[in-house]
Amino acid sequence: MPCWICSQMMKSYIWLQTADGSIQQVEQEVAMFCPMICHEVIQKGMGSSKNYAISLPQRVNPAMLSLILDYCRFHQVPGRSNKERKSFDEKFIRMDTKRLCELTSAADSLQLKPLVDLTSRALARIIEGKSPEEIREIFHLPDDLTEEEKLEPLKNTTDDPRIRLLNRLYAKKRKELKERQKLKNIEVEEERVDDRSVDDLLSFINGDNGDSKGIKNSKSKKKNRRRKDQQKNASANEAIKNHNKEPNGLNQVCHSAEVGQKVRPGVGATSNLHDVEDDIFDNKNELDDVDIDDEIDPALKEKIDSILYSFYAMLEEVCIYSPNDLSFYLLFREVEDFARRLNSDWPERMQEILSFGHERKPVHFSLNGNGSLRRYASMLLSFFYY
Amino acid sequence: MRTDITNILPEECISYILSLTSPTDVCRSKLVSPVFRSAADSDTIWGKFLPSDCYDIISNASSSSSSKLLTSSMSKTQLYFHLCKNPIIIDNGTMSFGLDKATGKKCYMLGARRLSIAWANTPRYWRWKRVPESRFSEVAELKEVWWLDVKGTIETKILSPNTTYVAYLVYKFSSSRYGFEKKPVDLHVELGESDAGRTFRIFLDPSANIPQFSREREDGWMEVKLGEFFNEHGDDGKATCSLREVDNYTLKKGLIIEGIDIRPKDSR
């Protein structure tokens, strides 16, 4: 038979080469479904033989190519109904997140928009409603906070309390990084014990009712913790009462929460930021020694949560102040870290709150010490996550 | 070995994926990692979240307002956040337009001049004045009246589709307030011609043991919910929102009205 009849009766193939060097031939109508391949064939005349195989972008490895071709093979058939196509798509994207990402990347490099849309939507659904921590876990992203080098103090010519807070945070972070460096080189366990004051040692030996100096001074050891917690509760309850009496500062924040408003940095609030800042940093120090698996007394939890809450409200202010700043990112991570160390089930609660926070039902509550964490946290999150 | 996703997906792809979520999710994702942070700042995303007629609305802004100049030079990302925090004045200074940060939906405030307030042009009963804390050039101050009837309407076609909107009266009391603790007011919202709407009766200035329905806003004004309505496609005509106390027996004084704020439900 003459050659031209042969070629008309034979199926046409396009030759493709992936970055690893392997070459394969693919039915023409399937391969041409990809705009990038189409372009190579038509504009550059490539792909007609093994020697002129089209070099695919690096992001398309053989496994991805195979998936993409499956997709093309199905969709390039003109007669399919929308229902059929949808059904195929739904089954097609059932794969693990990593593959979904690889596939998105590969499809993107081949300019196959319908597939990019399909996989992107699937990934969007995975991301929706999740906390940053969860997203980091899903995508195996490293906790890169320690890599942040830019912890230079900001200039604070107006003595803005928010900048002051930020700089304190940076100082802490720098200190922490330095300590982490030290830890890598020396044994620390001994150091810690030696750090305890004489008072602490005495109280440990005597097994008495803990320190009477209140929250700011405690460095608790495990055995004394129960007693100290009781002491803390007493002083925490005191503190809660006192906070409630204050017309400004923390109370204003919480009162505003009661009626669902945002904190305004008015004069009253500013003058009490000192207290809030101190509370945050001192509580944090104290809790460094607390074993996170131990039960924390509800009253103390309340106080910490109310502090966290006001801290988040301030975070909101910082966010508006400099929404794209590294500072915001750091602050949030700091608070997340703090919250996590306070309470080992915080991530679960965040998830709970997030799913209930979606409806954002109006929250009304009174600050009488009986408020549940859930309500605080939902206010917290609804304030913060915007 | 766990591979970092950001080595697999280029930033533009991450931006595209984020644009398929919600403004809230995108803000949150800024806190995931530096790559996400950078991807979240893309104009592709925020341009998508801006209402489609956003630029038309802005071009309609009062020419005297400096916001017009400002907004024309902004990127889509900047514009989105700007409109969330700084509503622009449109329609000859009678209305303001902004966005709800969490959803990108449109928010409007009808200024006092745009409302139908009975007796508002009679100086004995109402006074119009300029106050610095208002976004509008004038607010209405009640000197005294027996018949209090404040009404505002908005065309549903300018609102975002498939959204439940809530209307609030934005007001303050002056030192001479009177009558609002004695007599409750009727709050009402109805949609279009056929909807009868719902009426709530509350005390605007309740005494000690009576529930307070008003709350303080960020901008220092008070607001009270007049009611809500669902806007599907914008073809329901007008939504009418009102506050009335028309028993004609109780003298009322000292109410200062900035306007009626209409925004999506559950936004701040």
HADDOCK unambig.tbl for C-alpha pairs under 7 A between the chains (distance, minus, plus):
assign (segid A and resid 101 and name CA) (segid B and resid 8 and name CA) 6.80 0.50 0.50
assign (segid A and resid 101 and name CA) (segid B and resid 9 and name CA) 6.28 0.50 0.50
assign (segid A and resid 102 and name CA) (segid B and resid 8 and name CA) 6.11 0.50 0.50
assign (segid A and resid 102 and name CA) (segid B and resid 9 and name CA) 6.95 0.50 0.50
assign (segid A and resid 105 and name CA) (segid B and resid 8 and name CA) 6.93 0.50 0.50
assign (segid A and resid 105 and name CA) (segid B and resid 9 and name CA) 5.50 0.50 0.50
assign (segid A and resid 120 and name CA) (segid B and resid 17 and name CA) 5.02 0.50 0.50
assign (segid A and resid 121 and name CA) (segid B and resid 17 and name CA) 6.64 0.50 0.50
assign (segid A and resid 121 and name CA) (segid B and resid 20 and name CA) 6.47 0.50 0.50
assign (segid A and resid 123 and name CA) (segid B and resid 17 and name CA) 6.68 0.50 0.50
assign (segid A and resid 124 and name CA) (segid B and resid 17 and name CA) 5.43 0.50 0.50
assign (segid A and resid 124 and name CA) (segid B and resid 18 and name CA) 6.36 0.50 0.50
assign (segid A and resid 124 and name CA) (segid B and resid 20 and name CA) 5.87 0.50 0.50
assign (segid A and resid 124 and name CA) (segid B and resid 21 and name CA) 5.63 0.50 0.50
assign (segid A and resid 128 and name CA) (segid B and resid 21 and name CA) 6.03 0.50 0.50
assign (segid A and resid 128 and name CA) (segid B and resid 25 and name CA) 6.01 0.50 0.50
assign (segid A and resid 129 and name CA) (segid B and resid 25 and name CA) 6.43 0.50 0.50
assign (segid A and resid 132 and name CA) (segid B and resid 28 and name CA) 6.36 0.50 0.50
assign (segid A and resid 132 and name CA) (segid B and resid 29 and name CA) 5.94 0.50 0.50
assign (segid A and resid 132 and name CA) (segid B and resid 31 and name CA) 5.92 0.50 0.50
assign (segid A and resid 132 and name CA) (segid B and resid 32 and name CA) 4.79 0.50 0.50
assign (segid A and resid 133 and name CA) (segid B and resid 32 and name CA) 6.85 0.50 0.50
assign (segid A and resid 135 and name CA) (segid B and resid 32 and name CA) 6.85 0.50 0.50
assign (segid A and resid 136 and name CA) (segid B and resid 32 and name CA) 6.12 0.50 0.50
assign (segid A and resid 139 and name CA) (segid B and resid 4 and name CA) 6.56 0.50 0.50
assign (segid A and resid 139 and name CA) (segid B and resid 5 and name CA) 5.45 0.50 0.50
assign (segid A and resid 140 and name CA) (segid B and resid 2 and name CA) 6.36 0.50 0.50
assign (segid A and resid 140 and name CA) (segid B and resid 3 and name CA) 6.58 0.50 0.50
assign (segid A and resid 140 and name CA) (segid B and resid 4 and name CA) 5.38 0.50 0.50
assign (segid A and resid 140 and name CA) (segid B and resid 5 and name CA) 6.65 0.50 0.50
assign (segid A and resid 141 and name CA) (segid B and resid 4 and name CA) 5.26 0.50 0.50
assign (segid A and resid 141 and name CA) (segid B and resid 5 and name CA) 6.76 0.50 0.50
assign (segid A and resid 259 and name CA) (segid B and resid 215 and name CA) 6.13 0.50 0.50
assign (segid A and resid 261 and name CA) (segid B and resid 216 and name CA) 6.89 0.50 0.50
assign (segid A and resid 261 and name CA) (segid B and resid 217 and name CA) 6.38 0.50 0.50
assign (segid A and resid 261 and name CA) (segid B and resid 218 and name CA) 6.64 0.50 0.50
assign (segid A and resid 262 and name CA) (segid B and resid 218 and name CA) 6.23 0.50 0.50
assign (segid A and resid 264 and name CA) (segid B and resid 218 and name CA) 6.84 0.50 0.50
assign (segid A and resid 329 and name CA) (segid B and resid 31 and name CA) 5.64 0.50 0.50
assign (segid A and resid 360 and name CA) (segid B and resid 266 and name CA) 6.36 0.50 0.50
assign (segid A and resid 385 and name CA) (segid B and resid 24 and name CA) 6.65 0.50 0.50
assign (segid A and resid 385 and name CA) (segid B and resid 28 and name CA) 6.23 0.50 0.50
assign (segid A and resid 386 and name CA) (segid B and resid 24 and name CA) 5.92 0.50 0.50
assign (segid A and resid 386 and name CA) (segid B and resid 27 and name CA) 6.83 0.50 0.50
assign (segid A and resid 386 and name CA) (segid B and resid 101 and name CA) 6.94 0.50 0.50
assign (segid A and resid 386 and name CA) (segid B and resid 102 and name CA) 6.21 0.50 0.50
